[in-house]
């Protein structure tokens, strides 16, 4: 099940760092709070705290087929600029959730004894391979912002942007309907894709509601709200004739549809092709 998530990101001023274009590229301003806002689509957390793509052995089941770019960047942090990645890895070693994983090690001798080791930081700098995974993640976030993020941001109430309801650690999950509403306006192909998504979403929510224990009132209420919002949008898309946005040329809409279907986006700039992991 998909949802839209909101998260507060400490701004450069809050972190005591110099201003960097990184922050304005990926995140929206968040009122006068001194934070920036991350808008992202996520799978809904059903409380199991286990990724549905994990196999029986605990390994990634989509490692080589559609793995999200943000996952591919782990253990680096795509929500931090390049010059903070060494500190990110150092912090991972002190966090309780990483105890026992033993996947992040330091020292050249250790790396040489481990043939499968992937160097992430060398001589204080992010290696080429690690940088590529970060840049792919940033590109995905930029495209999300470009095609629906800015429009959804304008729909958010101002009081929410000033609110502590949006967490710094974790996410505030709301219905994905605002995202689908924006995407459906891009082209007829996008509208049809959103209709198919809404039908699949309804089936997934029904299944999830059937698995919830009786005492899980908050998830039940939230998922029921998701289902109601999705049904309302689905009917609206079925009832109304699609009007393509005049700002989108035919080439642009075809490129967006291909990006949604395959994860590969051909930008309008001649010769520029960006590979982004499929949704």
C-alpha positions in Angstrom: 0.0 0.0 0.0 1.3 3.4 -0.9 1.2 6.5 1.1 2.5 10.1 1.1 5.0 10.8 3.9 6.2 14.1 5.4 9.4 14.5 7.3 11.2 17.5 8.8 14.8 17.8 7.7 17.1 20.1 9.8 18.2 23.0 7.6 21.8 24.0 7.2 21.2 26.8 9.7 19.9 24.3 12.2 22.9 22.1 11.6 25.4 24.9 11.8 26.5 24.3 8.2 27.0 26.7 5.3 24.1 27.0 2.9 24.3 24.5 0.0 22.1 24.2 -3.1 21.5 20.6 -2.1 18.9 21.7 0.4 16.8 23.8 -2.0 17.0 21.2 -4.8 15.4 18.4 -2.8 13.4 19.9 0.1 10.7 22.5 0.5 10.8 25.4 3.0 8.8 24.7 6.1 7.4 27.9 7.3 9.5 29.8 9.8 10.4 26.6 11.8 14.1 26.5 10.7 13.5 23.1 9.0 12.9 21.9 5.5 10.2 19.4 4.4 10.7 16.1 2.6 7.7 14.9 0.6 8.1 11.2 -0.5 6.0 8.2 -1.4 6.5 5.2 0.8 5.0 1.8 1.5 2.7 1.9 4.4 4.1 0.6 7.7 1.8 -2.1 8.8 3.5 -2.4 12.2 5.7 -5.5 11.3 8.8 -3.2 10.9 9.9 -5.6 8.1 10.3 -4.6 4.4 7.8 -6.7 2.3 10.6 -7.1 -0.3 12.8 -9.1 2.1 13.2 -12.8 1.3 13.1 -15.7 3.8 16.9 -15.4 4.3 16.6 -11.7 5.2 18.1 -10.6 1.9 16.6 -8.2 -0.6 14.2 -9.9 -3.0 14.4 -7.2 -5.6 18.1 -6.5 -5.4 18.6 -6.6 -9.2 15.1 -5.9 -10.4 13.4 -2.6 -9.4 15.1 -1.9 -6.1 14.4 1.7 -5.1 17.3 4.1 -5.5 17.0 5.2 -1.9 17.5 1.6 -0.7 20.5 1.1 -3.1 22.2 4.1 -1.4 22.2 2.4 2.1 24.2 2.6 4.3 24.8 6.1 3.0 22.1 8.7 3.6 20.5 10.3 0.5 19.0 12.9 2.7 22.4 14.4 3.5 24.9 16.2 1.2 28.0 14.5 -0.1 30.3 16.1 2.5 28.4 14.6 5.4 28.5 11.0 4.3 31.6 10.1 6.3 29.9 11.3 9.4 26.8 9.3 8.5 28.8 6.1 8.4 30.5 6.9 11.7 27.1 7.5 13.3 25.8 4.2 12.0 28.3 2.3 14.1 26.9 3.8 17.3 23.2 3.3 16.6 21.4 0.4 18.3 19.5 -0.7 15.2 22.8 -1.4 13.4 24.3 -3.5 16.2 25.1 -7.0 14.9 24.8 -6.2 11.3 28.6 -6.0 10.8 28.2 -4.7 7.3 30.0 -1.4 7.8 33.7 -1.8 8.6 36.6 0.5 8.5 40.3 0.1 7.7 42.1 -0.9 4.4 43.3 -4.2 5.9 39.7 -5.3 6.7 38.6 -4.4 3.2 41.4 -6.4 1.6 40.4 -9.5 3.6 36.8 -9.2 2.4 36.6 -9.7 -1.3 32.9 -8.6 -1.5 33.6 -5.4 0.4 32.4 -2.2 -1.4 34.6 0.8 -0.5 32.4 3.7 0.3 34.8 6.3 1.8 38.5 6.4 0.7 40.9 9.1 2.0 38.0 11.0 3.5 36.0 11.1 0.2 33.0 9.3 -1.1 34.1 6.8 -3.7 32.9 6.9 -7.3 30.5 3.9 -7.0 29.0 5.2 -3.7 28.6 8.7 -5.2 26.7 7.2 -8.2 24.2 5.6 -5.9 23.7 8.8 -4.0 23.3 10.8 -7.2 20.7 8.3 -8.5 18.7 8.8 -5.3 18.9 12.6 -5.6 17.8 12.4 -9.2 14.8 10.4 -8.1 13.9 12.9 -5.4 14.3 15.8 -7.9 12.0 14.1 -10.5 9.4 13.4 -7.8 9.5 17.1 -6.8 9.3 18.2 -10.4 6.3 16.1 -11.4 4.2 16.2 -8.3 6.1 17.4 -5.2 5.8 21.2 -5.9 2.1 20.9 -6.7 1.4 18.8 -3.6 3.4 21.2 -1.4 1.1 24.1 -2.6 -1.9 22.1 -1.4 -0.6 21.6 2.2 -2.2 23.8 4.9 0.2 26.4 6.3 -0.5 25.3 9.9 0.9 21.9 9.0 4.2 23.4 7.9 4.5 25.2 11.2 3.5 22.1 13.2 5.5 19.6 15.2 3.2 16.9 13.9 5.7 16.4 11.2 8.5 14.4 12.8 12.3 14.7 12.4 12.9 11.0 13.1 10.3 9.0 11.2 7.5 10.1 8.9 4.0 11.4 9.1 2.0 9.2 6.7 -1.1 10.5 4.9 -3.1 9.4 1.9 -1.3 9.2 -1.4 -4.4 10.6 -3.1 -2.9 14.2 -3.5 0.1 12.7 -5.5 -2.2 10.6 -7.7 -4.5 13.6 -8.3 -1.5 15.6 -9.7 0.0 12.8 -11.7 -3.4 11.9 -13.3 -3.6 15.4 -14.8 -0.4 15.0 -16.7 -1.8 12.9 -19.5 -4.4 10.3 -20.4 -1.8 7.6 -20.0 -1.1 8.8 -16.5 -4.8 9.0 -15.7 -5.2 5.3 -16.7 -2.2 4.3 -14.7 -3.6 6.1 -11.6 -6.9 4.3 -12.1 -5.1 0.9 -12.1 -3.1 1.9 -9.1 -6.2 2.9 -7.2 -7.9 -0.4 -7.9 -4.8 -2.3 -6.7 -4.6 0.0 -3.7 -8.2 -0.8 -2.7 -7.5 -4.6 -2.8 -4.3 -4.2 -0.8 -6.1 -2.1 1.9 -9.0 -4.7 2.1 -6.4 -7.4 2.7 -4.5 -5.4 5.3 -7.7 -4.5 7.2 -8.6 -8.2 7.3 -5.2 -9.0 9.0 -5.4 -6.2 11.6 -6.1 -7.3 15.2 -9.3 -5.9 16.8 -7.3 -3.7 19.2 -5.4 -1.9 16.3 -7.8 1.0 16.2 -5.4 3.6 14.9 -4.1 1.7 11.8 -7.7 0.6 11.1 -8.9 4.2 11.2 -6.0 5.4 9.0 -6.3 2.6 6.4 -10.1 3.1 6.2 -9.5 6.8 5.6 -7.0 5.9 2.9 -9.6 3.6 1.3 -12.3 6.3 1.4 -10.1 8.9 -0.2 -8.9 6.5 -2.9 -12.5 5.5 -3.8 -13.5 9.2 -4.0 -10.6 10.0 -6.4 -11.2 6.9 -8.5 -14.8 7.9 -9.1 -13.8 11.4 -9.9 -11.3 10.2 -12.5 -13.9 7.9 -14.0 -16.6 10.6 -14.2 -14.5 13.4 -15.5 -13.0 13.8 -19.0 -9.2 14.2 -18.8 -7.8 17.5 -19.7 -4.1 17.4 -20.4 -2.0 20.2 -19.0 -1.1 22.7 -21.8 2.4 23.1 -20.1 3.3 19.5 -21.1 4.3 18.9 -24.7 3.7 15.4 -26.2 7.3 14.4 -25.8 7.2 15.4 -22.1 4.1 13.3 -21.4 5.5 10.3 -23.2 8.7 10.6 -21.2 6.8 10.8 -17.9 4.7 7.8 -18.8 7.8 5.8 -19.6 9.4 6.9 -16.4 6.4 5.7 -14.4 6.4 2.4 -16.2 10.1 1.6 -16.5 12.0 4.0 -14.1 14.0 5.5 -17.0 13.4 9.2 -17.7 14.6 10.8 -20.9 14.8 14.5 -20.1 13.9 17.2 -22.6 17.5 18.4 -22.7 19.1 16.8 -25.8 21.3 13.8 -25.0 20.4 13.7 -21.3 19.2 10.4 -20.0 18.7 9.6 -16.3 18.2 6.1 -15.0 15.9 6.0 -12.0 14.8 2.9 -10.2 11.3 1.9 -11.1 8.5 2.6 -8.6 
